[in-house]
């Protein structure tokens, strides 16, 4: 049977790549937040700006796909 994915080295590598992906995603979000003229989080949460939330969600998906492709 194919139980290669249950080896400790494979599990550790998967966790490491997942952590690297989350860190890269967070750094990209912080950079984009600093490049915009206003605070994204306050605009989305406090002012309930749905249009901005959709744009940020699309940006998050795009960055996530790029990070996943780079790790893959």
Buried (B, 14 or more C-beta within 10 A) or exposed (E): EEEEEEEEEEEEEEEEBEEEBEEBBEEBBEEBEEEEEEEBEEBBEEEEBEEBBEEBEEBBEEBBEEBEEEEE
